[in-house]
Amino acid sequence: MSEISKQLIDLIKNSFKDVYGLELNDDLVMVEIPKDTSHGDYSTNIAMRLAKELHKSPRDIALGVKDTFLKSPFVLNVEIAGPGFINFYLKKDSITGIISKILKEGDEYGRNDFGNHEKVMVEYVSANPTGDLHLGHARGAAYGDTLTRILNFSGYDVLREYYVNDAGNQIETLGNSLYERYKEALGLPFDISKIGYQGKDVIKLAKNIAKADKDKWVNDDSIERKDYFKKVGTKLELDKIKVDLDLYRVGFDHYQSELDLYRSGKVENVLEALKKTPYTYTKDDALWLKTTDFNDDKDRVLVKSDGSLTYFTPDIAYHKDKFDRGYEHLINIFGADHHGYMARLKAGLKILGYDDNKLEFRIIQIVRLMENGEEVKMSKRTGNAVTIRELCEDVGVDVARYFFISKPIISHLDFDLNLARKQSNENPVYYIQYAYARMNSILTKENDYEIKDSYPLLVNEKEIALLKHIGTFKDTLIDVCKIKEVNILSNYAYKLAQLFHSFYNDLKVIDPENKELTKERLALVRASQITLKNVLNLLGVEAKESM
């Protein structure tokens, strides 16, 4: 929390202890900045929250502690409003003190230890390595990357993981497609019906294999040949995905192969462990798991009647492995089509003795790409689904990322291409980046400011509003960590830009006739610039020095 918030919360706790003998927890005491500045600098509803416990009206409770608040050296005045809101008016030097903190901490401003080094694994994207990343992946990638940046900045020990589904039927199809294209490249008969993936990249890779290996694999039906074509095909597609993710400024610490889970024996071990529990049974020659005992809507098949495993079995093994690697909390970022998967996976882990509450799901809702009021479903260039790369080439990486994280992920999102392409203040990304460029322009012309305990000349309401907002940066990050909605930070960035533009348009920053005021306002500009840059870095958006 900000320094001012902490001071106020401590003041409230101490006052209620002195007057009413209550020991209050920090979580119970909430302070916020009123939208209407006439209602004070900060406000709390603590009196209303304690009415039942104290058997008094909220207004009487508030009046009972008012005098103790007025004894504080940083409180100018206190008013009791409405049914019992307590509004604090602070001495301006207590608000302006945030500037020196920001100037001293620089790139580290906002960093906090809320996470207390908890080991968290976040899995996101995890698209099958059989094609390009589309808009649904784009939203999950932007959200996952931004969330992990914020968690890292807030004291969590985070591992970013991509689960590579390289052991399923789609990989079989990819390997077969590549093999048939390989025969085609050699001028030999091939089976077009076995080519499930028609991409030009598959054709190009097949030609390279034909050039290097000649007819080595012709008429070879061995496991070695099949594994080879699946392996090189998977690598080709995964490498493409990595290039697009890099363009999108999305990174991973580890790529976990499903095939490696099988080879390590971890999938078989999980299956044997499940069989030893009272929750498996055989029906229709298949092995089932009683997930309905754990809030699932129906039981799930582990082993099909033909002896092959369902996807559910290796997925349980994978999540067991996550916990076994020492991670205390797991966050899975899945698409909307995975909504029904949560209960069964939690059930599987609980049956194995793991705390399923340590597995958290974030479900990404559907994206619609809109242009001229109509939905765009296909790429004009390829006739296929619009990819991340195409979108970034069209509107830019900054806009693509920001638009996808500008709304809660539980909400459907309409991505407005017309707005995204605009180079004007109507486009929120342009508006925010223009604020940063303005800050940079001012400080390029003049940067004579000082780091001091307070800035007594900053008393204008535009200055105070900006100061209070940049002072809540750390609180904002903690809010994101608590509810895992990164649009809180994108909204924070937009409001910071609003407040700065308002400050800049109404007040003269550089005033040759008032050098001391100029110094203090320059310090405020620099503190705002540091804050906005730190915010943009967490959002994965460039802080542009000029526009």
N, C-alpha and C positions, 0 to 999 in steps of 0.2 A: 504494500500500500504506500501511497505518497506520504511524505513527511508530515504534511498538514493533516491528512486523514488520521495518521497514527496519533498525532498530538491531540486531536479532537476526541478520538476514541478513548485514549487514556484519560483525558479530562472527564468525559462522560462517566467512565467506569469508576473513577475516584470519587466523583461527586455523588453518584448513587450509593456508593459504599458508605461515604460519610453521612449522608442524609437518611438513607433508608436501610443501611446495613446489608446491601445486596452485593454479592460477588458476581459480576457479569462476565460472560465469555465474549471474546472479540466477535465471534460469528453472530451474536445477538445484536450487537451495536452496529447500526448502519448509518453512514453519513453520505450525503450526495450533494452535488452542486445544483441548486434550483435553476430551472429554465428561466424564470423571471428574477432578474438581479435585485428587484425590490424586496425579494424574500430572503435576502441575506447572501453571504458568500457560500455558506454550507448549511445543510438542514438535516435533522434527524427525527425519526418517528418513534424513538425509543420509549417515550412516555405512553404511547398507545399500545406498544407491545407488552408493557408491564402492568397495564390497567387491571387485568384479571388477577395477577399475582398480588398486587398491592391493595386491591379492593378500593381503588380511588378512581375518579375521572382522570383521563389523560391530561386535561388542562391543569387540574390541581397538582398532579404529579410533577408536571413541567414547572409550574410556579414554585414548587417546593425546592427545586435545585437551581433555579435561575441565579440567585445571588452567589452561589459557589462558582458558577461559570464566569461571572463578572470579575472574580478575583484573579483570573488567569492573566498573565502578562501579554498574551497575544490576542485576547478577545477584546474588541472595542465595545460591542453591545450585543444583547440577546433579546429576542422578541418571541413571545409565545403566540402562535397563529392558529386560527381555525380550531379544530377539536383538540389540539395539543401538539402541533408541530413545534419543534424548537429550532429557531433560525439564528444562526451565528453570523455576526458582522465582525470580521477580523481586522486587526491593524495591518495596514498595507505592507509593512516591512516583513511581516510573517509570511506573506504570499510571495513577495519578490525574492525571498531567500532561495527559492528553487533554482534561480538562474546560476548562482555560483556552483551549486551541486552539479548541474548539467555541464557547465563549462569545464569543471574539473574531471568529470567522468568520461566525457566525450563519447566514443564508440561504445563504451560499456554502460552508458546511461540506460536504465530500464532493466538491466540484467538483475535477476533475483534468484533466491534459493528456495522458492515455493515448492519445487519438486523434491527437495531434500535427497538428491542423488538416487531416486527410485529408478530401477532398471526397467525401461519400457521398450517393448518392440512394437513398431508400427508397420503393418503390412498394407501396401496400397498398390494400385494399378494391377499387377499380377495378371496381365492380359496374356492369353495363349500366344506363344511365339509362332503364329501362323499367318500373320497379316499386320496391317498398319494400325496404329492407335487412332481411335475416332473420338468424337466429342464427349461421349460418356467417360472414356478414359481421361480425357483432358480435364474434366471437372474434378475427378477423383485425384488426379496427379497434382493439380494446383492446390487442392485442399490438403492432401497428405503432406506435400512438401512444405507448405506454409505452417501447418500444425507442428511438424517436427522441428522446424526452425524455432518456433515459439517455445516449444517444450524444452529444447536444448538451452535456449536463452534464459529459461526459468528454472534451471537447476535440475532437470531430469537427465538421466543417463540413457540416451535414446539410440536405438538401432533401427535403421530404415531398411526394410526387407521387401524384396520382390520374389514371389513364389513362381517358379517356372514350371508350368504344366507340360513336362516333356516326356510323359509316359502314357498318354492316352490315345484314343482313336484318331484324334485330329493330327497327332504326330505321325501315326501310321499313314494317314492320307497324304501328309506332306512328303514323307519319304517315298511313297509310291509315285506321287506326282513328279518328284525330282528324278526318279529312276526312269520313268517313261520319257521325260524330256531329254535325259541323257542318251537314251537309245535314238530318239529323234535327231539329236545333234550328230550322232554317228551315221545318220542316213539309213537307219534300220527301221523295220516295222515297229510301231508302238501302239499301245492301247489308249486311245483318247478318253475312254470311259473311266480310266483309273487316274486321270489328272483332275483332282479336286481343287487344286490351286493353280490359277491361270496367270499369275503375276509374271511380269517381265523379268523380275529378279530371279525367279526360279529357272526361267529359260537361260538367262545369262550364266547362272551358277552351273547348270547342266552342261553348257558348252565348255566351261572351264574344266570341269571334271573329265569330259570327253577328250579335251586337249591334253590333259595331264596323264590320264590313266588309259587312254586308248580304249580297247575293247575288253579291258580287264574284268568288268562286271557283267558283260553280256551273257545271258543265259545262266547267270549265277543266282540260285535261289537260296543261298545259305543265310544263316542268321547274321554272319559277319557282314554280308552285303546290305542286308536290310538295316542293321544297326548303323552302318556307315552312312547311308543316305538319310536316315532319320537324324543322325548327329549333325551332319554338315548342313542339312536343311534347317534344323532348329537353330544352329549357330548363325546362319544367314539372317533369319528372321529376328532373332534376339539382338543381333548387332544393329539391325535397322531400327529396332525399338529404342535401343540405347542412344543412337544418334539423335533421334527425335526428342527423347527425354532430355538430352544434353542441350539441344536447341531451346527447349522449354524451361531450362534451368531447374530441372528436377533430378535429384540425385538419390542414389541408394548405397548403403554400406555393404549389402550382401545380397546375392542372388542365390536363392535356395532351390536346388534341383529336386523335383519329385522323383526322378529316376534314381538319384543318389539315396533317397529315403528307402527305396526298394532294395537297392544294392547293399545298403548298410544293415539290412535285416530289421529295421525299425518298424516297418509296416507289418511284417509277419509277427514280430514280437507283440505288437499292440493287439493284433487279432487273437493271438493265443491268450493274452491277458484278459480280453473281453470274454472269451469262451469260459474262463474260470469263474466269472461272476454269475449271479443268478438271473442276469438280464438278457441272455441270449436264448434263442430257441430256433428250431427248424420247422419250416413250413413250405410246402410246395418245392421241396428239394433245395431251398435257399436258407441261408443263415440270417436271422433277424436280430435286431437289438431293440429292447423294450424302452424306447425313448418316450413313449406315452406316460411312463411312470415319472417323467421329469418335464411335464408341461408341453411336450410335442403333440401335434395334432394326430399323428399316426406313427406306428413303429417303422423302423427303417431297415433296409436290406444291407447287410455287410458283404455277403458272398452270394452271388447269383446262382441260379440252378445249374449253369454251365461251368461253375467253379471259378469264374472270374470275379474280381473285386469291383464293387461300386466305387465311385469317387469318394463316398463318405468315409470308407475305411482308411485310405491314406491321409485324408484330411484330419481325422482324429490323431493319427500318428504324427502328422506335421505339427499340430498344436501341442501335443504332449511334448514333442521335441523342443518347441519354443520354451516351455516352462523348464524343461530339463537343462536347457542352456543357461538357466539362471535368471530369466526375465520374470519380474514380479507382476507386471501388468501388460496385457496384450491388447492392442487396438487394431481391429480389422476394418479397413475402409472398403466396402463392397458396393456394387451396383444395385439398383432397385430390384433386379431380378433375383437377388440373393436374400431377400427379406425372410423367406421361409426357412433359411438355412441356420438361423441363429439358435433356435431351440434345440435342434438335433445335435449340433456341435457342442453346445453347452452340456447336453445330456451325456454325450460320449465322454467328455472330460470328467464330469461329476462321477460317473460310474467307475472311472479309473482312479478316483480319489483326489482329483484336483478341485480347487476352488473356482467354480465357474463364474463367480462374480468378478474374478480377475481378468475375464475376457470381455472386452467391450466392443460393440459393433457400431460403426457409423455408416449409415446407408445413404448413398448418393442418389438423389432423385433425378428424374429425366430432364434432359436439356433439349430445347427446341431452338434451332438456328433460324432467325427471322430476317427477312429482307423485304422492304416495301410492304410490310404488313402480312406477308405470306411466309409459310414455313419452307425452308430450304432443306430438302432431304438428301439430295445427291450433289456431288461435285460436278460443276459445269465442265471441268477439264477431263475427268476420268469416267464420269457416270456412276461412280461408286460413292459410298459414304464419305463425307468430308472428314479429312484427317487433321490431326494436330498440326502437322507441318503446313498444310494448305492454309489453315486458319491463321497461323503465325505469320505466314508470308503475306496474307491479306491485311490483317489489322495490327500486326506486331505482337511480340511476346508480352510486353508490358500490359497491353490492353486485354489480350487473351487471358492472362493469369488473373488480372484484377476483376474482370467481369465474372469469371467463374467463382470467385470467392467473395463476391459482393453481396450475396444473399445466403441465408442459412441453407445448409445442404439438405435439410429435410423438406425444403420447398422446391417445387418445379421451377425451372429457370428458362426464361426466354432470352436468348442471346441476340441482341439487336445489332445486326451488321451495319446498318446505316449510322447508328449512333457510334459504334465502335470505330468507324473510319473517320469520324469528324475530328478535325484539328481545331477545336474551339472549346470554350468553357462548358459547353453542353456535355462534352465527354468528360466523365469524372476523372479519368486517368490524366488527360491533358490538363485539367484544372488543378490537380494535385501536383503534377510535375512542374507546372508553370509557377506555382507557389514556391517550390524549391529553387527554381531558376531565378525568381525574383530575389529570394534571400541571398543567393550567391552573387547576383549582380550588385546588390547593395554593399555586401561585404568586400567585393572586389574594388569598389570605389573608395570605401572607407572602412577600416576595421580597428579603429582606436577605441577599444573598450577595456574595462577592468574587471577582474574577478574580486568581488567584495561580498560581505555578509548580507547586505541588503541594498536595494536600489530605490531610495525614498522618493525620487522624482517620477516614478512610474505609478501614477494614480488614476490615469484615464480609464474609463470602463472598458475600452477596447483592449488596452494593455492588460488589465486585470483578467479579463475573460480568456485571453490567450495564455497568460501565466497559469491560470487554474487548470486549463486543459492540458498543457504540456506537463503539468505536475501530476496528472493522473495516468501517465503512460504505464508505469509499473502496475498500477491497479488494473488497467485494461488487460495487460498480458495475463495477470492472474485470473481474471474473469474468463479469458479464453481457455486457460488450463482447466478451469473448473467445469465448464460445460462443453468444451471442444467445438465451439463455433467460431471460426476464424473471421467471419464477416464482422465481428465486433471490432477487429483491428482495422479492416478496410474502412469501416464507418468512422473509426477514430481518425484515420488519415484524412478522410474527406472533410471532417469537421475542423481539423487542424488547419487545412488549407483555407477553409471558409473564414476562420477567425483571423488568419494571417492576412488574407486579402482585405478583410474589413479594416484591420489595424492599419495596413499600408495605405489604403485609399483615403482614410480619414485623418491620419496623422503624418506629420513631416518627420521622417526618421533622421535625416541629416539636416541640422539647423545650425548654420554658421554663427548665428547670434546667440546660441545657447549650447555651448560645447559640452557641459556636464549632462544635460538632458540627452544630447546626441550620443554620448558615450553609453548612457544607460539603455537607450533604445537599441543601439547597436549590439549591446550584450544580449538583449531580449531577442533580437533577430538571430544572433548566433546560437542561442539556446534553442530557438525554434528550429533552426536549420539542422542542428545535431539530432534533435528529437525526430524530425521528419525523415532524415536519412536513416536512422535506426529502424523506424517503422517500415520504410520502403524496403530495406534490406530483408526484413522478416517476411514481407509480402512477396519477395522475389521480383520487385519492380525497380527499374533503374532510377536513381536520383540524378536527373539531368541538370547539368550546371548551366546550360543555356537552351533556349527554345527558339 
